[in-house]
Amino acid sequence: MTELILYTKSGCHLCDVMEETVLKFKNEFDFDFRITDIERDDELNKMYKEKIPVLLVNGKMFSKYAVDESKLRKKLQACKLV
């Protein structure tokens, strides 16, 4: 199953927008979606600080700051075929 992880932190408007974008695809594609607050993990906070939101697809960085809906759809379709 495809896994999407969104690195975020509280008060991040761009994070909220990316979460909403990802959730638009939940009815169309079967994937696990997890949100991780970087402020709860020293390593992630050190790594990403202000470079969020970050979206990982199957453990690999897919996008930072914003997600292109058409590219995400293509990626999810490709994952579905595997």
KALINPE-V229357 format. One record per run of one state. SS is the DSSP state (A for helix, B for strand, O for the rest). FROM is the first residue (numbers start at 1). TO is the last residue. If there is no record, write none. Layout:
SS:FROM:TO, SS:FROM:TO
//
This chain:
O:1:1, B:2:8, O:9:12, A:13:23, O:24:30, B:31:37, A:38:40, O:41:41, A:42:48, O:49:53, B:54:57, O:58:59, B:60:64, O:65:68, A:69:81, O:82:82
//
